[in-house]
Amino acid sequence: MSPRAAWRLESLGFGDVSDYVDGKVDWMAAGLPTEGTNSEQPRAGDVARKDVPTAGLSERLGDVRERVRAQGWDAVVVVNEERVVLGLLRAKELEKDADLRIEEAMRPGPSTYRPYVPAHELLHAMAEHQMESSPITTSDGRLVGLAVRKDLE
Amino acid sequence: MPKEVRREEVRRLIENGVQLVEVLPSPEYEEDHLPGAIHLPLRQLEKQALQVLDPSRPVVVYCWDTA
């Protein structure tokens, strides 16, 4: 739609027209602010816990388990050096053999949601898929935080 | 020919006072739009563009995504 609008504006005499090709979905997925009636409603990016612990692929599970439990967590998001989400360990994965590396123990490619998803829709989706937690990521896969279902109920 | 711009360039243009225009229909604009965006639905462009926009100043248009 916006390419047609851009071309039409040029034909109407506008001399400097640009098309933000990735549009509103890209803006919102990056967690940038918007205006409008929905902007007052809590979204995934607002309710996600930003202090969720993270771990790297090559760490030893036993070390990570000890660290995160000391912080009161039973979930860890696996990220690379760019904070791109590669996996997730929930309570079940954290119980595995302490000598496993994280990449062997994690749940790879977890379902993620974008920061702009309304919190009530997120809760519905998590309940439907029986997920206790889910990473919230930007459109380029970077971690924003972890949405915890019990926080939303 | 219209230029294609990405998010960081859009942010820079907004800071420089570009005319930012959402061309989606009303409900979608009312629910969420970029800060300061003017609403000019595609179907009203021909009638209203010259009334609400200054053709001598830069304009950035956007819709939902690349479609």
Backbone of each chain as ProteinMPNN parsed JSONL, in Angstrom:
{"seq_chain_A": "MSPRAAWRLESLGFGDVSDYVDGKVDWMAAGLPTEGTNSEQPRAGDVARKDVPTAGLSERLGDVRERVRAQGWDAVVVVNEERVVLGLLRAKELEKDADLRIEEAMRPGPSTYRPYVPAHELLHAMAEHQMESSPITTSDGRLVGLAVRKDLE", "coords_chain_A": {"N_chain_A": [[0.817, -1.206, 0.0], [1.908, 1.288, 0.86], [3.973, 1.754, -1.117], [2.44, 2.394, -3.393], [1.183, 4.693, -2.51], [3.401, 6.353, -2.18], [4.359, 6.644, -4.798], [2.144, 7.876, -5.944], [2.035, 10.291, -4.585], [4.327, 11.497, -5.553], [3.565, 11.872, -8.187], [1.713, 13.794, -7.802], [3.145, 16.01, -7.385], [4.891, 16.114, -5.24], [8.152, 16.452, -4.119], [10.095, 15.097, -2.605], [9.896, 12.123, -1.57], [9.668, 9.382, 0.571], [9.551, 5.877, 1.269], [8.753, 4.015, 3.975], [9.493, 0.996, 4.036], [9.335, -1.32, 5.605], [7.507, -0.707, 7.494], [4.824, -0.268, 9.939], [4.741, -2.612, 11.44], [7.377, -3.35, 11.703], [8.4, -1.209, 13.164], [6.984, -1.423, 15.573], [7.721, -3.965, 16.36], [10.287, -3.534, 17.077], [9.973, -2.463, 19.479], [9.496, 0.211, 19.738], [7.929, 3.36, 20.615], [4.391, 4.032, 20.214], [1.465, 5.927, 19.211], [-2.035, 6.182, 20.047], [-5.133, 4.304, 20.585], [-4.462, 1.708, 21.42], [-2.029, 2.046, 22.584], [-2.255, 2.541, 25.221], [-2.744, 0.163, 26.408], [-1.385, -2.677, 28.181], [1.451, -4.404, 26.856], [3.272, -7.186, 25.406], [5.975, -6.506, 25.565], [5.962, -4.789, 27.711], [5.225, -6.335, 29.899], [7.07, -8.346, 30.018], [9.7, -9.946, 31.777], [12.577, -8.284, 32.328], [14.865, -8.918, 33.592], [15.549, -11.521, 33.229], [17.646, -14.4, 33.523], [20.458, -15.18, 31.402], [22.241, -17.452, 29.227], [25.169, -18.864, 27.652], [25.862, -20.93, 24.739], [27.959, -22.753, 25.202], [28.294, -23.089, 27.878], [28.373, -24.906, 31.024], [25.802, -26.99, 32.136], [25.372, -27.509, 34.883], [26.681, -25.395, 36.15], [25.239, -23.189, 35.241], [22.709, -23.763, 36.224], [23.094, -23.606, 38.966], [23.736, -20.922, 39.21], [21.405, -19.557, 38.269], [19.391, -20.468, 39.925], [20.178, -19.482, 42.309], [19.482, -16.916, 41.919], [16.811, -17.075, 42.07], [15.382, -18.071, 39.922], [13.758, -20.315, 37.554], [14.167, -20.626, 34.92], [15.996, -20.065, 31.907], [17.259, -18.068, 29.331], [18.792, -18.835, 26.317], [21.323, -17.248, 24.638], [23.23, -15.62, 21.986], [26.295, -13.722, 21.487], [25.215, -11.431, 20.497], [22.853, -11.176, 21.721], [20.839, -12.605, 20.53], [18.177, -14.853, 20.477], [18.62, -18.268, 21.027], [17.793, -20.52, 22.291], [15.988, -22.134, 24.999], [15.78, -22.836, 28.441], [13.681, -24.389, 30.575], [12.236, -25.322, 33.762], [12.236, -28.122, 33.531], [14.322, -28.728, 31.688], [16.443, -27.721, 33.083], [16.838, -29.611, 34.982], [18.35, -31.608, 33.909], [21.354, -33.64, 33.256], [24.149, -32.439, 34.949], [26.598, -32.14, 33.683], [26.174, -31.714, 31.033], [26.515, -29.653, 28.117], [25.1, -26.385, 27.574], [23.959, -26.148, 25.012], [23.341, -28.743, 24.472], [21.435, -29.355, 26.27], [19.362, -27.564, 26.059], [16.088, -26.365, 24.985], [15.74, -26.018, 21.711], [15.176, -23.227, 19.454], [12.774, -21.832, 20.562], [9.283, -20.857, 20.739], [8.575, -17.503, 20.112], [7.452, -14.181, 20.962], [6.423, -10.951, 19.767], [7.239, -7.631, 20.971], [5.038, -5.882, 20.724], [2.657, -7.272, 20.907], [-0.548, -7.446, 22.357], [-0.956, -7.83, 25.902], [-3.074, -9.432, 26.84], [-3.644, -11.017, 24.638], [-1.295, -12.4, 24.427], [-1.329, -13.915, 26.779], [-3.531, -15.562, 26.23], [-2.531, -17.02, 24.03], [-0.337, -18.317, 25.202], [-1.58, -19.876, 27.122], [-3.14, -21.502, 25.518], [-1.204, -22.971, 24.172], [-0.013, -24.166, 26.235], [2.246, -23.051, 27.544], [4.571, -22.111, 29.96], [6.308, -20.052, 30.047], [7.695, -17.592, 27.834], [10.007, -16.318, 25.479], [10.347, -12.854, 24.661], [10.96, -11.151, 21.782], [12.756, -8.907, 19.565], [12.178, -7.993, 16.082], [14.47, -8.788, 14.807], [15.287, -10.884, 16.295], [16.423, -10.458, 18.8], [16.73, -10.607, 22.35], [14.185, -9.332, 24.436], [12.911, -9.793, 26.839], [11.529, -12.121, 29.266], [8.373, -13.486, 29.076], [6.219, -14.439, 31.601], [3.819, -16.747, 32.35], [2.247, -16.884, 34.699], [2.462, -14.328, 35.642], [0.719, -12.978, 34.079], [-1.787, -13.887, 34.573]], "CA_chain_A": [[0.0, 0.0, 0.0], [2.721, 2.509, 0.921], [4.64, 2.081, -2.397], [1.487, 3.078, -4.285], [0.997, 6.049, -1.981], [4.616, 7.136, -2.453], [4.374, 6.986, -6.238], [1.056, 8.809, -6.244], [2.423, 11.61, -4.083], [5.272, 12.073, -6.516], [2.837, 12.32, -9.383], [0.95, 14.99, -7.42], [4.061, 17.142, -7.285], [5.76, 16.049, -4.057], [9.489, 16.269, -4.665], [10.978, 14.278, -1.77], [9.01, 11.125, -0.964], [10.308, 8.124, 0.972], [8.64, 4.814, 1.688], [9.261, 3.157, 5.069], [8.986, -0.243, 3.454], [9.053, -2.361, 6.606], [6.246, -0.264, 8.062], [4.458, -0.203, 11.36], [5.059, -3.859, 12.139], [8.811, -3.302, 12.025], [8.553, -0.195, 14.218], [6.458, -1.958, 16.827], [8.517, -5.137, 16.744], [11.522, -3.04, 17.692], [9.634, -1.952, 20.809], [9.456, 1.678, 19.736], [6.617, 3.833, 21.069], [3.349, 4.43, 19.257], [0.345, 6.673, 19.757], [-3.303, 5.563, 19.664], [-5.891, 3.68, 21.667], [-3.766, 0.516, 21.926], [-0.782, 2.378, 23.27], [-2.543, 2.578, 26.656], [-2.894, -1.216, 26.902], [-0.1, -3.351, 28.366], [1.862, -5.29, 25.774], [4.265, -8.193, 25.792], [7.229, -5.834, 25.924], [5.81, -4.143, 29.024], [5.07, -7.312, 30.981], [8.194, -9.288, 30.032], [10.716, -9.701, 32.816], [13.827, -7.909, 31.635], [16.025, -9.405, 34.344], [15.683, -12.973, 33.07], [19.042, -14.786, 33.308], [20.809, -15.726, 30.086], [23.406, -18.33, 29.225], [25.75, -19.118, 26.339], [25.752, -22.317, 24.279], [29.028, -23.661, 25.636], [28.381, -23.184, 29.342], [28.016, -26.203, 31.608], [24.466, -26.874, 32.72], [25.414, -27.456, 36.345], [27.088, -24.043, 36.556], [24.132, -22.28, 34.943], [21.619, -24.089, 37.157], [23.442, -23.058, 40.286], [23.682, -19.459, 39.126], [20.051, -19.003, 38.109], [18.577, -20.799, 41.106], [20.577, -18.529, 43.354], [18.766, -15.671, 41.615], [15.388, -17.324, 42.236], [14.756, -18.369, 38.638], [13.786, -21.689, 37.056], [14.208, -20.529, 33.454], [17.165, -19.366, 31.372], [17.212, -17.89, 27.886], [20.109, -19.032, 25.71], [21.55, -16.2, 23.631], [24.619, -15.466, 21.538], [26.905, -12.468, 21.935], [24.355, -10.325, 20.027], [21.59, -11.36, 22.467], [19.844, -13.278, 19.694], [17.7, -16.028, 21.217], [18.915, -19.539, 20.381], [17.146, -21.626, 22.987], [15.369, -21.839, 26.295], [15.74, -23.92, 29.419], [12.707, -24.21, 31.652], [12.56, -26.152, 34.92], [12.492, -29.507, 33.107], [15.653, -28.817, 31.081], [17.445, -27.422, 34.116], [17.022, -30.812, 35.801], [19.162, -32.605, 33.203], [22.705, -33.927, 33.735], [24.916, -31.206, 35.196], [27.778, -32.052, 32.824], [25.809, -31.371, 29.65], [26.638, -28.247, 27.734], [23.785, -25.772, 27.414], [23.396, -26.435, 23.689], [22.838, -30.123, 24.468], [20.322, -29.478, 27.219], [18.3, -26.571, 25.85], [15.013, -26.527, 24.025], [16.142, -25.066, 20.661], [14.143, -22.554, 18.659], [11.502, -21.683, 21.265], [8.335, -19.877, 20.209], [8.769, -16.166, 20.682], [6.428, -13.192, 20.61], [6.961, -9.606, 19.572], [6.888, -6.745, 22.097], [3.796, -5.122, 20.536], [1.468, -8.116, 21.093], [-1.247, -7.102, 23.605], [-0.706, -8.799, 26.972], [-4.166, -10.403, 26.947], [-3.49, -11.975, 23.533], [-0.153, -13.234, 24.775], [-1.791, -14.885, 27.783], [-4.384, -16.534, 25.541], [-1.682, -17.897, 23.221], [0.488, -19.152, 26.077], [-2.462, -20.873, 27.743], [-3.545, -22.449, 24.469], [-0.067, -23.843, 23.848], [0.476, -24.699, 27.509], [3.603, -22.564, 27.796], [4.663, -21.388, 31.225], [7.069, -18.829, 29.785], [8.068, -17.447, 26.423], [10.84, -15.134, 25.247], [9.86, -11.752, 23.833], [12.119, -10.741, 20.982], [12.565, -7.941, 18.486], [12.03, -8.651, 14.786], [15.734, -9.416, 14.412], [15.564, -12.032, 17.153], [17.121, -10.116, 20.047], [15.922, -10.78, 23.557], [13.656, -8.186, 25.188], [12.669, -10.297, 28.188], [10.79, -13.383, 29.309], [6.993, -13.388, 29.564], [5.9, -15.556, 32.496], [2.355, -16.857, 32.286], [1.587, -16.592, 35.975], [2.431, -12.865, 35.79], [-0.349, -12.44, 33.238], [-3.074, -14.446, 34.972]], "C_chain_A": [[0.86, 1.27, 0.0], [3.515, 2.777, -0.364], [3.702, 2.821, -3.356], [1.271, 4.519, -3.824], [2.2, 6.929, -2.314], [4.659, 7.575, -3.916], [3.299, 8.012, -6.567], [1.389, 10.22, -5.751], [3.415, 12.276, -5.031], [4.54, 12.622, -7.73], [1.987, 13.561, -9.092], [1.856, 16.199, -7.178], [4.931, 17.174, -6.049], [7.169, 15.655, -4.526], [10.395, 15.344, -3.881], [10.123, 13.29, -0.976], [9.798, 9.852, -0.652], [9.249, 7.148, 1.445], [9.328, 3.991, 2.783], [8.714, 1.759, 4.791], [8.63, -1.306, 4.499], [7.873, -1.994, 7.499], [6.071, -0.39, 9.563], [4.838, -1.476, 12.112], [6.532, -3.891, 12.553], [9.064, -2.341, 13.181], [8.134, -0.773, 15.571], [7.268, -3.161, 17.304], [9.833, -4.733, 17.382], [11.257, -2.451, 19.078], [9.588, -0.442, 20.884], [8.04, 2.16, 20.062], [5.68, 4.16, 19.919], [2.355, 5.321, 19.989], [-0.93, 5.967, 19.302], [-3.938, 4.825, 20.828], [-5.176, 2.458, 22.255], [-2.535, 0.848, 22.746], [-0.974, 2.45, 24.779], [-2.601, 1.173, 27.264], [-1.522, -1.85, 27.135], [0.189, -4.333, 27.228], [2.94, -6.242, 26.283], [5.569, -7.542, 26.259], [7.177, -5.164, 27.285], [5.836, -5.174, 30.146], [6.235, -8.307, 31.064], [9.18, -8.91, 31.133], [12.063, -9.48, 32.13], [15.057, -8.475, 32.348], [16.207, -10.918, 34.239], [17.158, -13.336, 32.857], [19.259, -15.362, 31.911], [22.036, -16.613, 30.23], [23.891, -18.496, 27.793], [25.723, -20.604, 26.019], [26.751, -23.261, 24.923], [29.151, -23.775, 27.148], [27.933, -24.566, 29.813], [26.693, -26.042, 32.357], [24.497, -26.723, 34.241], [25.759, -26.06, 36.857], [25.93, -23.06, 36.372], [22.994, -22.51, 35.944], [21.872, -23.465, 38.526], [23.273, -21.534, 40.292], [22.245, -18.945, 39.109], [19.164, -19.323, 39.316], [18.917, -19.872, 42.267], [19.869, -17.188, 43.162], [17.244, -15.851, 41.723], [14.65, -17.644, 40.945], [14.742, -19.878, 38.369], [13.659, -21.682, 35.533], [15.429, -19.707, 33.058], [16.985, -19.235, 29.866], [18.641, -18.014, 27.346], [20.27, -18.039, 24.566], [22.997, -16.256, 23.147], [25.134, -14.098, 21.983], [26.107, -11.236, 21.477], [22.998, -10.331, 20.734], [20.465, -11.906, 21.591], [19.471, -14.598, 20.376], [17.927, -17.312, 20.41], [18.191, -20.701, 21.046], [16.601, -21.173, 24.33], [15.51, -23.067, 27.183], [14.701, -23.547, 30.458], [13.088, -25.194, 32.757], [12.961, -27.572, 34.507], [13.904, -29.663, 32.527], [16.748, -28.559, 32.118], [17.737, -28.629, 35.005], [17.939, -31.843, 35.15], [20.564, -32.719, 33.814], [23.557, -32.652, 33.812], [26.096, -31.048, 34.249], [27.453, -31.751, 31.36], [26.169, -29.916, 29.384], [25.237, -27.71, 27.472], [23.158, -26.133, 26.068], [22.861, -27.868, 23.591], [21.573, -30.251, 25.321], [19.121, -28.615, 26.856], [17.207, -27.067, 24.915], [15.327, -25.525, 22.899], [14.943, -24.418, 19.978], [12.81, -22.391, 19.358], [10.588, -20.678, 20.553], [8.581, -18.55, 20.902], [7.623, -15.266, 20.24], [7.082, -11.827, 20.524], [6.479, -8.674, 20.692], [5.541, -6.046, 21.953], [2.536, -5.958, 20.751], [0.77, -7.728, 22.405], [-1.103, -8.219, 24.647], [-1.821, -9.846, 27.06], [-4.115, -11.425, 25.812], [-2.339, -12.936, 23.811], [-0.571, -14.314, 25.774], [-2.642, -15.976, 27.118], [-3.528, -17.54, 24.759], [-0.859, -18.839, 24.105], [-0.352, -20.232, 26.749], [-2.843, -21.944, 26.729], [-2.444, -23.453, 24.17], [0.623, -24.4, 25.096], [1.935, -24.32, 27.77], [3.614, -21.793, 29.109], [5.444, -20.082, 31.072], [7.437, -18.782, 28.313], [8.922, -16.196, 26.243], [10.107, -14.115, 24.366], [11.075, -11.214, 23.09], [11.739, -9.656, 19.984], [12.478, -8.712, 17.166], [13.335, -9.275, 14.31], [16.206, -10.438, 15.445], [16.221, -11.724, 18.476], [16.17, -10.153, 21.241], [15.495, -9.446, 24.167], [13.46, -8.597, 26.643], [11.922, -11.615, 28.108], [9.387, -13.111, 29.864], [6.696, -14.632, 30.384], [4.387, -15.596, 32.663], [1.681, -16.47, 33.594], [1.554, -15.087, 36.248], [1.211, -12.267, 35.096], [-1.73, -12.878, 33.697], [-3.704, -13.66, 36.125]], "O_chain_A": [[0.593, 2.209, -0.75], [3.723, 3.946, -0.69], [4.115, 3.756, -4.043], [1.187, 5.44, -4.636], [2.048, 8.095, -2.68], [4.957, 8.728, -4.224], [3.52, 8.913, -7.376], [1.07, 11.211, -6.407], [3.34, 13.48, -5.274], [4.859, 13.7, -8.233], [1.591, 14.285, -10.005], [1.385, 17.276, -6.812], [5.642, 18.153, -5.821], [7.35, 14.662, -5.231], [11.378, 14.846, -4.429], [9.684, 13.581, 0.137], [10.504, 9.319, -1.508], [8.197, 7.537, 1.952], [10.353, 3.354, 2.543], [7.63, 1.391, 5.244], [7.715, -2.102, 4.286], [7.306, -2.851, 8.176], [7.017, -0.586, 10.325], [5.213, -1.422, 13.284], [6.878, -4.396, 13.621], [9.858, -2.636, 14.074], [8.836, -0.628, 16.572], [7.473, -3.347, 18.504], [10.426, -5.501, 18.14], [12.176, -2.002, 19.763], [9.636, 0.128, 21.973], [7.067, 1.448, 19.813], [6.103, 4.512, 18.818], [2.395, 5.455, 21.212], [-0.925, 5.245, 18.305], [-3.363, 4.729, 21.912], [-5.275, 2.202, 23.455], [-2.054, 0.018, 23.517], [-0.004, 2.425, 25.537], [-2.518, 1.012, 28.482], [-0.59, -1.592, 26.374], [-0.71, -4.998, 26.714], [3.44, -6.127, 27.402], [6.183, -7.984, 27.23], [8.203, -4.987, 27.941], [6.397, -4.925, 31.214], [6.374, -9.023, 32.055], [9.454, -7.736, 31.383], [12.601, -10.358, 31.456], [16.151, -8.507, 31.785], [16.917, -11.527, 35.04], [17.852, -12.66, 32.097], [18.356, -15.955, 31.321], [22.768, -16.538, 31.217], [23.135, -18.298, 26.841], [25.58, -21.438, 26.913], [26.444, -24.428, 25.166], [30.024, -24.486, 27.646], [27.223, -25.288, 29.113], [26.497, -25.087, 33.109], [23.757, -25.925, 34.816], [25.21, -25.598, 37.858], [25.674, -22.214, 37.229], [22.396, -21.558, 36.444], [20.982, -22.882, 39.145], [22.747, -20.947, 41.237], [21.903, -18.015, 39.84], [18.291, -18.534, 39.678], [18.065, -19.529, 43.088], [19.682, -16.427, 44.111], [16.483, -14.91, 41.498], [13.429, -17.506, 40.876], [15.582, -20.622, 38.875], [13.115, -22.611, 34.937], [15.841, -18.788, 33.766], [16.598, -20.196, 29.201], [19.568, -17.383, 27.852], [19.456, -17.997, 23.644], [23.867, -16.846, 23.788], [24.481, -13.405, 22.763], [26.297, -10.138, 22.0], [22.102, -9.568, 20.371], [19.286, -11.696, 21.876], [20.342, -15.359, 20.797], [17.486, -17.428, 19.267], [17.998, -21.75, 20.43], [16.73, -20.017, 24.734], [15.373, -24.199, 26.72], [14.817, -22.526, 31.135], [14.142, -25.826, 32.692], [13.898, -28.149, 35.057], [14.6, -30.627, 32.844], [17.842, -29.117, 32.031], [18.755, -28.667, 35.697], [18.274, -32.85, 35.774], [20.913, -32.001, 34.751], [23.657, -31.897, 32.846], [26.556, -29.927, 34.03], [28.356, -31.557, 30.546], [26.136, -29.068, 30.277], [24.309, -28.468, 27.189], [21.958, -26.395, 25.994], [22.031, -28.17, 22.733], [20.754, -31.146, 25.11], [17.999, -28.888, 27.284], [17.373, -28.034, 24.171], [15.197, -24.317, 23.1], [13.849, -24.982, 19.932], [11.785, -22.779, 18.797], [11.055, -19.774, 19.861], [8.77, -18.487, 22.116], [6.92, -15.556, 19.272], [8.134, -11.574, 21.112], [5.427, -8.91, 21.287], [4.95, -5.65, 22.957], [1.439, -5.4, 20.774], [1.415, -7.683, 23.452], [-1.127, -9.402, 24.308], [-1.549, -11.017, 27.324], [-4.501, -12.579, 26.003], [-2.398, -14.119, 23.477], [-0.208, -15.482, 25.628], [-2.486, -17.162, 27.411], [-3.763, -18.747, 24.815], [-0.706, -20.019, 23.789], [0.102, -21.363, 26.926], [-2.865, -23.135, 27.04], [-2.708, -24.634, 23.944], [1.686, -25.014, 25.021], [2.747, -25.157, 28.163], [2.768, -20.929, 29.339], [5.275, -19.141, 31.847], [7.484, -19.809, 27.636], [8.605, -15.138, 26.788], [9.356, -14.473, 23.458], [12.088, -10.867, 23.698], [10.576, -9.503, 19.611], [12.677, -9.927, 17.133], [13.315, -10.195, 13.492], [17.378, -10.813, 15.467], [16.552, -12.648, 19.22], [14.997, -9.79, 21.154], [16.314, -8.553, 24.387], [13.796, -7.85, 27.562], [11.707, -12.158, 27.024], [9.229, -12.582, 30.964], [6.898, -15.752, 29.916], [3.761, -14.614, 33.062], [0.65, -15.797, 33.586], [0.706, -14.619, 37.007], [0.731, -11.196, 35.467], [-2.736, -12.315, 33.266], [-4.795, -14.001, 36.582]]}, "seq_chain_B": "MPKEVRREEVRRLIENGVQLVEVLPSPEYEEDHLPGAIHLPLRQLEKQALQVLDPSRPVVVYCWDTA", "coords_chain_B": {"N_chain_B": [[11.64, 9.139, -8.333], [10.394, 7.292, -5.616], [12.174, 6.953, -2.51], [13.388, 4.091, -0.768], [13.291, 3.553, 2.647], [14.731, 2.614, 5.81], [14.232, 1.629, 9.283], [16.045, 3.062, 11.064], [16.784, 5.238, 9.531], [14.282, 6.393, 9.199], [13.76, 7.204, 11.817], [15.696, 9.173, 12.097], [14.834, 10.991, 10.168], [12.368, 11.715, 11.246], [13.201, 13.088, 13.511], [14.202, 15.264, 12.231], [11.972, 16.551, 11.43], [10.314, 15.557, 9.366], [7.41, 15.058, 7.238], [5.349, 12.709, 8.304], [3.462, 10.001, 7.252], [0.709, 7.921, 7.654], [-0.885, 5.498, 5.722], [-2.872, 3.687, 6.054], [-6.263, 2.368, 6.647], [-8.831, 3.904, 8.78], [-9.433, 2.443, 11.396], [-7.08, 1.076, 11.97], [-5.138, 3.046, 12.102], [-6.12, 4.531, 14.253], [-5.836, 2.771, 16.37], [-3.054, 2.266, 16.588], [-0.33, 4.263, 15.781], [2.67, 5.653, 14.363], [4.577, 7.944, 16.353], [3.334, 11.175, 16.075], [2.435, 10.858, 13.485], [0.667, 11.703, 10.496], [-2.647, 11.117, 9.404], [-3.564, 9.747, 6.426], [-5.421, 8.099, 4.513], [-4.95, 5.734, 1.853], [-6.974, 5.781, -0.105], [-7.918, 8.319, 0.086], [-5.991, 9.92, -0.709], [-5.651, 11.315, -3.161], [-7.559, 13.368, -3.063], [-6.971, 14.735, -0.723], [-4.236, 15.108, -0.248], [-2.825, 17.462, -1.035], [-4.038, 19.25, 0.57], [-3.439, 18.644, 3.211], [-0.723, 18.192, 3.372], [2.581, 19.508, 2.797], [3.902, 19.987, -0.268], [6.468, 20.811, -0.769], [8.093, 19.972, 1.195], [9.935, 17.215, 2.732], [8.501, 13.897, 2.709], [7.507, 10.975, 4.438], [6.035, 7.918, 3.868], [4.063, 5.216, 5.187], [2.812, 1.869, 5.731], [1.354, -1.118, 6.963], [3.231, -3.267, 6.61], [5.57, -4.671, 4.326], [3.804, -5.206, 2.297]], "CA_chain_B": [[11.358, 7.783, -7.823], [10.421, 7.293, -4.137], [13.283, 6.227, -1.89], [13.014, 3.126, 0.276], [14.07, 3.846, 3.851], [14.595, 1.659, 6.92], [13.833, 2.192, 10.57], [16.952, 4.061, 11.643], [16.669, 6.442, 8.699], [12.993, 7.003, 9.529], [13.916, 7.899, 13.105], [16.478, 10.386, 11.842], [13.976, 11.924, 9.431], [11.364, 12.236, 12.185], [13.886, 14.109, 14.337], [14.413, 16.447, 11.393], [10.693, 17.185, 11.133], [9.676, 15.074, 8.137], [5.964, 14.813, 7.286], [5.207, 11.259, 8.399], [2.086, 9.756, 6.833], [0.195, 6.545, 7.632], [-1.883, 5.411, 4.649], [-3.827, 2.614, 6.367], [-7.606, 2.844, 6.988], [-9.019, 4.519, 10.098], [-9.288, 1.689, 12.653], [-5.689, 0.707, 12.235], [-4.435, 4.268, 12.535], [-6.588, 4.94, 15.578], [-5.29, 1.853, 17.386], [-1.606, 2.451, 16.724], [0.418, 4.898, 14.703], [3.961, 6.178, 14.79], [4.402, 9.242, 17.006], [3.235, 12.359, 15.229], [2.056, 10.555, 12.095], [-0.564, 12.254, 9.917], [-3.446, 10.042, 8.806], [-4.051, 10.037, 5.079], [-5.648, 6.784, 3.898], [-4.613, 5.664, 0.432], [-8.106, 6.142, -0.965], [-8.199, 9.759, 0.184], [-4.746, 10.615, -1.04], [-5.794, 12.239, -4.286], [-8.364, 14.533, -2.696], [-6.541, 15.466, 0.473], [-2.779, 15.239, -0.066], [-2.366, 18.842, -1.15], [-4.667, 20.038, 1.636], [-2.867, 18.37, 4.541], [0.741, 18.07, 3.31], [3.298, 20.539, 2.051], [4.678, 19.255, -1.284], [7.86, 21.272, -0.851], [8.855, 19.373, 2.304], [10.04, 15.743, 2.629], [7.41, 13.067, 3.219], [7.713, 9.519, 4.57], [4.773, 7.18, 3.981], [4.2, 3.831, 5.633], [1.574, 1.125, 6.019], [1.6, -2.112, 8.004], [4.518, -3.919, 6.352], [6.046, -4.491, 2.96], [2.767, -5.542, 1.305]], "C_chain_B": [[11.427, 7.792, -6.291], [11.599, 6.478, -3.608], [12.719, 5.208, -0.894], [13.895, 3.4, 1.488], [13.753, 2.815, 4.935], [14.422, 2.418, 8.236], [14.751, 3.308, 11.085], [16.913, 5.359, 10.852], [15.349, 7.158, 8.985], [13.095, 7.779, 10.839], [14.679, 9.209, 12.92], [15.616, 11.441, 11.138], [12.908, 12.532, 10.344], [11.984, 13.337, 13.052], [14.087, 15.4, 13.553], [13.099, 17.048, 10.906], [10.034, 16.764, 9.842], [8.155, 14.965, 8.327], [5.775, 13.295, 7.207], [3.74, 10.909, 8.189], [1.746, 8.268, 6.876], [-0.949, 6.48, 6.63], [-2.892, 4.274, 4.872], [-5.209, 3.197, 6.69], [-7.711, 3.273, 8.461], [-8.791, 3.615, 11.308], [-7.837, 1.394, 12.986], [-4.872, 1.907, 12.686], [-4.838, 4.62, 13.957], [-6.018, 4.041, 16.674], [-3.812, 2.123, 17.648], [-1.067, 3.212, 15.527], [1.735, 5.429, 15.255], [3.77, 7.574, 15.373], [4.397, 10.398, 16.009], [2.768, 12.111, 13.816], [0.726, 11.209, 11.722], [-1.319, 11.09, 9.288], [-3.979, 10.482, 7.451], [-4.232, 8.703, 4.361], [-5.429, 6.826, 2.387], [-5.757, 6.168, -0.448], [-8.449, 7.628, -0.914], [-7.021, 10.608, -0.26], [-4.96, 11.691, -2.109], [-6.512, 13.518, -3.876], [-7.705, 15.385, -1.625], [-5.049, 15.762, 0.574], [-2.331, 16.697, -0.073], [-3.003, 19.76, -0.112], [-3.946, 19.854, 2.973], [-1.335, 18.272, 4.546], [1.327, 19.205, 2.483], [4.19, 19.838, 1.022], [6.13, 19.688, -1.386], [8.724, 20.683, 0.255], [8.904, 17.851, 2.164], [8.861, 15.028, 3.298], [7.911, 11.63, 3.353], [6.342, 8.879, 4.719], [5.054, 5.779, 4.502], [2.824, 3.201, 5.754], [1.93, 0.064, 7.062], [2.954, -2.79, 7.833], [4.846, -3.727, 4.887], [4.975, -4.732, 1.904], [2.24, -4.29, 0.606]], "O_chain_B": [[12.418, 8.254, -5.725], [11.972, 5.453, -4.18], [11.692, 5.451, -0.26], [15.117, 3.47, 1.363], [12.67, 2.231, 4.972], [14.46, 3.647, 8.292], [14.279, 4.37, 11.491], [16.997, 6.447, 11.422], [15.302, 8.388, 9.011], [12.571, 8.888, 10.95], [14.338, 10.227, 13.522], [15.666, 12.625, 11.471], [12.584, 13.714, 10.23], [11.371, 14.377, 13.292], [14.136, 16.488, 14.126], [13.101, 17.95, 10.067], [9.264, 17.534, 9.267], [7.677, 14.799, 9.449], [6.014, 12.683, 6.166], [2.868, 11.454, 8.865], [2.4, 7.454, 6.226], [-1.87, 7.296, 6.672], [-3.67, 3.945, 3.977], [-5.32, 4.389, 6.976], [-6.808, 3.036, 9.263], [-8.013, 3.986, 12.187], [-7.425, 1.457, 14.144], [-4.011, 1.786, 13.557], [-3.988, 4.97, 14.776], [-5.749, 4.506, 17.782], [-3.38, 2.199, 18.798], [-1.325, 2.838, 14.383], [1.886, 5.626, 16.46], [2.889, 8.311, 14.93], [5.323, 10.571, 15.217], [2.703, 13.044, 13.015], [-0.208, 11.261, 12.522], [-0.714, 10.188, 8.71], [-4.734, 11.448, 7.34], [-3.32, 8.227, 3.684], [-5.694, 7.837, 1.736], [-5.532, 6.894, -1.417], [-9.181, 8.133, -1.764], [-7.051, 11.837, -0.196], [-4.504, 12.826, -1.969], [-6.129, 14.615, -4.285], [-7.857, 16.606, -1.613], [-4.637, 16.582, 1.395], [-1.55, 17.116, 0.781], [-2.573, 20.899, 0.07], [-3.852, 20.789, 3.769], [-0.721, 18.27, 5.613], [0.677, 19.776, 1.607], [5.142, 19.158, 1.405], [6.937, 19.009, -2.02], [9.942, 20.866, 0.261], [8.017, 17.258, 1.55], [8.311, 15.487, 4.299], [8.642, 11.132, 2.497], [5.571, 9.257, 5.6], [6.133, 5.225, 4.29], [1.811, 3.89, 5.864], [2.732, 0.331, 7.957], [3.735, -2.882, 8.781], [4.447, -2.735, 4.276], [5.218, -4.484, 0.723], [1.366, -4.385, -0.255]]}, "name": "protein", "num_of_chains": 2, "seq": "MSPRAAWRLESLGFGDVSDYVDGKVDWMAAGLPTEGTNSEQPRAGDVARKDVPTAGLSERLGDVRERVRAQGWDAVVVVNEERVVLGLLRAKELEKDADLRIEEAMRPGPSTYRPYVPAHELLHAMAEHQMESSPITTSDGRLVGLAVRKDLEMPKEVRREEVRRLIENGVQLVEVLPSPEYEEDHLPGAIHLPLRQLEKQALQVLDPSRPVVVYCWDTA"}
